[in-house]
Amino acid sequence: MQLLTKTTLYYLLISIFVFGIGGVVAYNLISDEISLETDYYLRGILDRIDNRLEHYVENDLDVSRMNGTRVQIREVHDLEPSDPIYTDTLAMHPHLNQMEMMRKLYSVREVNGHKFEVAITDVIVEDSDIYESVVKIITRLFVLLALALLIGGVIISRFLMNPFNETLSAIDSFAVKDLAPVNLPKSSTKEFKQLNTFVKNMTERARSEYQALKSFSENASHELQTPLAIAKGKLDLLLEGQTLTEEQYKNILSAQNSLSRISKLGRSLSILTKMDNQEFDPSETTDVSNLVNDSLEDFRELFDLKKLNLRSYISPKVTAKLNKHLGTILINNLLHNAIRHNIEGGEVEVTLTENELRVENSGAKPEKPRTHMFSRFSKDDGTSESSGLGLAIVKEICDYHRLAVDYTYNGKHQLVVQL
């Protein structure tokens, strides 16, 4: 849900609360005002009656002629004069012919020594009528406010929030390897200016740190290969000597193997780093059939050396969205894994279809859990013969191209890459 939508909903909830309290306050104010105005009206009638009573008494007229539906006057002798008393009462409505709530004024007046009891009633707006009117008014005002908030929200979202949306798009398209600065929109809003300043500083810092890390990785990888090559060369010279004992010969071979593993480890880590930095194009279309056939040909001698029975079923012209360089590494690692984790005289079967690449090989049941098979530096036998990065790189390459890869063991090791 968008921020502006959430804000509008919160405003509507607050409005419901405010309108509810406002309705109660409005109801009480209107009810009090109607009662007050009705009392003023009744008092005005009473003043006019006082004047007429004086005229009637002076002329010895019958005051009962002043009685009507709203006014009742009778002469009394045992009551004392009193100020007007206002009360609510039930009386017959003059037009509806039913009992209705009315306002009543009661007072005892004294005119020229004569006392008169005066009762005046008038129709008053009932509480239920006031309640219904207030509810109607509040409901219409709330609907009008809700429409104004919704329409205003759309307008604000389109104009006021446009710089924010453009900033989000710029962040989403930001690539740390790009040298071009992030194109951020201009805005007169203080908060958006602060956001753009932060984003600009953050991207520049990220790009600077990336370039420094990339330069360090490339330099370290390059510089590491040189002493490794020198060390291997010197070990080769030692192997050519004629005075080596068997123990010395074994130690030199062990050192050479260790140097080879270090060199492979450096190249593997370099590949992982480059993938993490999005330095390969994953949208490249590659002929997977040619890659598999080329890799099988390159590994032919290794299959023969370990006396493995190779069977391959390669469908022609199978293509996929796969970087060619990474695709070669993927296939080579799968084949190298099938050779390393096999038995002498075992079997390797490679199948390529339009939908998947499948590599099966004989071998002992793995000791580590299936979920750890693609973890970095995970070794099944615990020996130092492998760097533990082969299948980890396979998984990274598949994730990089959004391809699914799975491992199962059902008497044979089986690795499947969904194309």
C-alpha positions in Angstrom: 0.0 0.0 0.0 1.3 3.4 -0.9 2.3 5.9 1.8 -0.2 8.5 0.5 -3.0 5.9 0.6 -2.1 4.9 4.1 -2.0 8.6 5.2 -5.5 9.2 3.6 -6.9 6.2 5.5 -5.5 7.4 8.7 -7.0 10.9 8.0 -10.4 9.3 7.4 -10.2 7.3 10.6 -9.3 10.5 12.5 -12.2 12.3 10.7 -14.6 9.6 11.8 -13.5 10.2 15.4 -13.7 14.0 15.1 -17.0 14.0 13.3 -18.4 11.7 16.0 -17.5 14.0 18.7 -18.5 17.0 16.6 -21.9 15.4 16.0 -22.5 15.1 19.8 -21.4 18.7 20.4 -23.5 19.9 17.5 -26.5 18.0 18.8 -26.2 19.5 22.3 -25.6 23.1 20.9 -28.5 22.9 18.6 -30.8 21.4 21.2 -29.9 24.1 23.7 -30.2 26.9 21.2 -33.7 25.7 20.1 -34.8 25.5 23.7 -33.4 29.0 24.4 -35.1 30.5 21.3 -38.4 28.8 22.1 -38.2 30.2 25.7 -37.6 33.7 24.3 -40.6 33.3 22.0 -42.8 32.1 24.9 -41.7 35.0 27.0 -42.7 37.4 24.2 -46.1 35.9 24.2 -46.4 36.3 27.9 -45.5 40.0 27.7 -48.3 40.5 25.2 -50.7 38.6 27.4 -49.8 40.9 30.4 -50.8 43.9 28.3 -54.0 42.3 27.2 -54.9 41.2 30.8 -54.5 44.8 32.0 -56.9 45.9 29.2 -59.4 43.1 30.0 -59.4 43.9 33.8 -59.8 47.6 33.3 -62.8 47.0 31.0 -64.2 44.2 33.1 -64.0 41.7 30.2 -64.0 38.0 30.3 -60.4 36.7 30.2 -61.5 33.3 29.1 -61.9 34.8 25.6 -58.1 34.9 25.4 -57.8 31.1 25.7 -56.7 29.1 22.7 -54.8 26.0 21.6 -51.6 27.4 22.9 -52.8 29.7 25.7 -54.7 28.8 28.8 -55.7 31.6 31.3 -57.8 31.3 34.4 -58.3 33.6 37.4 -57.0 32.2 40.7 -57.1 33.5 44.3 -55.0 31.2 46.4 -51.7 31.3 44.4 -48.9 33.8 44.7 -47.4 35.6 41.7 -44.4 33.8 40.3 -41.7 34.2 37.6 -42.1 32.1 34.4 -41.2 28.4 34.7 -40.1 26.6 31.5 -40.6 22.8 31.2 -41.0 20.1 28.5 -44.4 18.5 28.3 -46.5 16.3 26.1 -49.5 18.0 24.4 -51.8 17.4 21.5 -50.3 18.7 18.3 -52.8 21.2 16.7 -52.3 19.8 13.2 -51.1 16.2 13.6 -53.8 15.2 16.1 -51.3 13.3 18.2 -49.3 13.8 21.3 -46.0 15.6 20.7 -43.2 17.0 22.8 -43.7 20.7 23.5 -42.3 23.5 25.5 -44.4 25.0 28.3 -44.3 28.3 30.1 -46.1 28.5 33.4 -46.6 31.7 35.5 -49.0 33.4 37.9 -49.6 37.1 37.0 -51.1 39.8 39.2 -53.0 42.6 37.3 -54.8 45.4 39.3 -55.3 43.1 42.3 -56.4 40.2 40.2 -54.4 37.0 40.0 -54.3 34.9 36.8 -52.7 31.5 36.1 -51.1 31.6 32.6 -49.9 28.4 30.7 -48.4 28.8 27.2 -47.3 25.8 25.1 -45.6 25.8 21.7 -44.2 23.1 19.4 -40.6 22.4 19.9 -38.2 20.4 17.7 -37.9 17.0 19.2 -34.6 15.4 20.1 -35.1 12.6 17.6 -35.5 15.2 14.8 -32.4 17.1 16.0 -30.5 13.8 16.1 -31.6 12.8 12.5 -30.7 16.2 11.2 -27.3 16.2 12.8 -26.6 12.6 11.5 -27.6 13.7 8.0 -25.4 16.7 8.1 -22.4 14.9 9.6 -22.7 12.0 7.1 -22.8 14.3 4.1 -19.9 16.4 5.4 -17.9 13.2 6.0 -18.6 11.8 2.5 -17.6 15.2 1.0 -14.4 15.2 3.1 -13.6 11.6 2.0 -14.1 12.5 -1.7 -11.9 15.6 -1.2 -9.2 13.5 0.5 -9.3 10.8 -2.2 -9.3 13.3 -5.1 -6.7 15.4 -3.4 -4.6 12.4 -2.7 -4.5 11.5 -6.4 -3.5 15.1 -7.3 -0.9 15.2 -4.6 0.5 11.8 -5.6 0.8 12.9 -9.2 2.4 16.3 -8.6 3.9 16.6 -5.1 5.1 13.0 -4.8 6.5 12.8 -8.4 10.1 13.8 -7.4 10.0 11.1 -4.8 8.9 8.5 -7.3 11.6 9.6 -9.7 14.2 9.3 -7.0 13.0 5.7 -6.3 13.3 4.9 -10.0 16.8 6.3 -10.0 17.8 4.2 -7.0 16.3 1.1 -8.6 18.3 1.6 -11.8 21.5 2.4 -10.0 24.4 0.0 -10.8 27.5 0.3 -8.7 29.7 -0.4 -11.7 28.3 2.5 -13.8 30.5 5.6 -13.8 27.7 8.0 -14.7 26.3 9.9 -11.7 22.7 9.1 -10.6 20.2 11.4 -12.2 18.1 12.8 -9.4 15.1 15.1 -9.9 15.0 18.7 -8.7 12.5 19.5 -6.0 11.6 22.6 -3.9 10.5 20.3 -1.0 13.0 20.3 1.9 12.6 16.6 2.7 13.0 15.6 -0.9 16.2 17.7 -1.2 17.6 16.0 1.9 16.7 12.6 0.5 18.4 13.4 -2.9 21.5 14.6 -1.1 21.7 11.4 1.0 21.1 9.2 -2.1 23.8 11.1 -4.1 26.3 10.8 -1.3 25.5 7.1 -0.7 25.8 6.1 -4.4 29.0 8.0 -4.8 30.5 6.4 -1.7 29.2 2.9 -2.9 30.7 3.5 -6.3 34.0 4.7 -4.9 34.3 1.7 -2.5 33.3 -0.7 -5.3 36.0 0.7 -7.6 38.6 0.5 -4.8 37.6 -3.1 -3.9 37.5 -4.1 -7.6 41.0 -2.6 -8.1 42.3 -4.4 -5.0 40.8 -7.7 -6.1 42.2 -7.5 -9.6 45.6 -6.4 -8.4 45.7 -9.0 -5.6 44.7 -11.8 -8.1 47.2 -10.7 -10.6 50.0 -10.2 -8.1 49.2 -13.6 -6.5 49.6 -15.5 -9.8 53.2 -14.2 -10.3 54.8 -15.6 -7.1 52.7 -18.8 -7.6 54.1 -19.2 -11.1 57.6 -18.6 -9.8 57.2 -21.1 -7.0 55.9 -23.7 -9.4 58.7 -23.0 -11.8 61.3 -23.5 -9.1 59.6 -26.7 -7.9 59.7 -28.0 -11.5 63.5 -27.3 -11.6 63.9 -29.2 -8.4 62.0 -32.2 -9.9 64.4 -32.3 -12.8 67.4 -32.8 -10.4 68.9 -36.2 -10.1 69.7 -36.2 -6.4 66.2 -36.1 -4.9 65.2 -38.8 -2.5 61.8 -40.3 -2.7 60.6 -38.4 0.3 61.8 -35.1 -1.2 60.1 -35.9 -4.5 56.8 -36.5 -2.6 57.1 -33.3 -0.7 57.7 -31.3 -3.9 54.7 -32.9 -5.6 52.6 -32.0 -2.6 53.8 -28.4 -2.7 53.0 -28.2 -6.4 49.4 -29.5 -5.8 48.9 -27.0 -3.0 50.1 -24.1 -5.3 47.7 -25.4 -8.0 44.8 -25.4 -5.5 45.7 -21.9 -4.4 45.7 -20.7 -8.0 42.3 -22.3 -8.7 40.9 -20.9 -5.5 42.0 -17.4 -6.5 40.4 -17.7 -9.9 37.2 -19.1 -8.3 36.9 -16.3 -5.8 37.5 -13.8 -8.6 34.6 -15.2 -10.6 32.3 -15.1 -7.5 33.3 -11.5 -6.9 32.6 -10.5 -10.5 29.2 -12.1 -10.4 28.4 -10.3 -7.1 29.3 -7.1 -8.8 27.1 -7.9 -11.9 30.1 -7.7 -14.3 28.7 -10.4 -16.6 25.8 -10.0 -19.1 23.2 -12.6 -18.1 21.0 -11.8 -21.1 23.4 -13.3 -23.6 22.0 -16.1 -25.7 24.4 -19.1 -25.9 24.4 -22.4 -27.8 24.5 -24.8 -24.8 25.0 -27.8 -27.1 28.3 -26.5 -28.4 29.5 -25.7 -24.9 28.7 -29.2 -23.6 30.4 -30.9 -26.6 33.5 -28.7 -26.3 33.8 -29.4 -22.5 33.3 -33.2 -23.0 36.1 -33.1 -25.6 38.4 -31.2 -23.2 37.7 -33.7 -20.4 38.1 -36.8 -22.6 41.6 -37.6 -21.3 40.5 -37.3 -17.7 37.7 -39.7 -18.3 40.1 -42.2 -19.9 42.7 -41.7 -17.2 40.2 -42.6 -14.4 38.7 -45.4 -16.7 35.2 -43.9 -16.6 32.5 -45.0 -18.9 31.1 -41.8 -20.5 27.7 -41.7 -22.1 26.3 -38.5 -23.5 23.0 -37.6 -25.1 23.2 -34.0 -26.4 20.3 -32.5 -28.3 21.5 -30.2 -31.1 21.0 -26.4 -31.1 19.9 -26.1 -27.5 20.1 -22.4 -26.6 19.6 -20.5 -23.3 20.0 -17.1 -21.7 23.5 -17.9 -20.4 26.7 -15.9 -20.4 29.1 -18.0 -22.6 32.1 -17.6 -20.2 30.0 -18.5 -17.1 28.3 -21.3 -19.0 31.7 -22.9 -19.8 32.7 -22.7 -16.1 29.3 -24.1 -15.1 29.6 -27.2 -17.4 33.3 -27.7 -16.5 32.6 -27.7 -12.8 29.8 -30.2 -13.2 32.0 -32.5 -15.2 35.0 -32.0 -12.9 32.7 -32.8 -9.9 31.4 -36.0 -11.7 35.0 -37.2 -12.2 36.3 -36.3 -8.7 33.4 -37.9 -6.8 33.5 -41.1 -8.8 35.1 -44.5 -8.5 37.6 -46.0 -10.9 35.8 -47.7 -13.7 32.6 -45.9 -12.8 30.0 -44.2 -15.0 29.2 -40.7 -16.1 26.1 -39.8 -18.0 25.5 -36.3 -19.5 22.1 -35.5 -21.0 21.1 -32.2 -22.6 17.5 -31.4 -23.7 15.6 -28.3 -24.5 14.6 -28.1 -20.8 17.5 -29.3 -18.7 21.1 -30.3 -18.4 21.6 -33.5 -16.4 24.9 -34.9 -15.1 24.8 -38.3 -13.4 27.8 -40.2 -12.0 28.4 -43.3 -9.8 30.0 -42.8 -6.4 29.6 -43.3 -2.7 26.6 -41.8 -0.9 27.5 -38.2 0.3 28.0 -37.7 4.0 26.9 -34.1 4.2 23.2 -33.0 4.1 21.7 -32.3 0.7 21.0 -28.7 1.8 24.7 -28.1 2.3 25.7 -29.4 -1.1 25.9 -25.9 -2.7 27.5 -24.2 0.3 30.9 -22.5 -0.2 33.9 -24.4 1.0 31.8 -27.4 1.8 33.7 -30.7 1.3 32.1 -34.1 1.5 35.2 -36.1 2.4 36.9 -33.5 4.5 40.1 -33.7 2.4 42.1 -30.8 1.0 42.0 -32.1 -2.6 39.0 -29.8 -3.4 38.5 -26.1 -2.6 34.8 -26.7 -1.9 33.8 -24.0 -4.4 32.9 -26.2 -7.4 29.2 -26.7 -6.8 29.0 -23.3 -5.0 30.0 -21.6 -8.2 27.5 -23.7 -10.1 24.8 -22.5 -7.8 25.9 -18.9 -8.0 26.0 -19.0 -11.8 22.5 -20.5 -11.9 21.1 -17.9 -9.5 22.8 -15.2 -11.6 20.9 -16.4 -14.6 17.7 -17.3 -12.6 18.1 -21.0 -13.5 17.1 -23.7 -11.1 19.7 -26.3 -10.0 19.0 -29.4 -7.9 21.0 -32.3 -6.5 19.7 -35.8 -5.6 21.2 -39.2 -4.8 19.4 -42.3 -5.7 22.3 -44.8 -6.1 24.0 -42.2 -8.3 24.8 -38.5 -7.9 22.5 -36.5 -10.0 22.8 -32.7 -10.8 20.1 -31.1 -12.9 20.1 -27.6 -14.2 16.7 -26.4 -15.5 17.2 -24.3 -18.7 
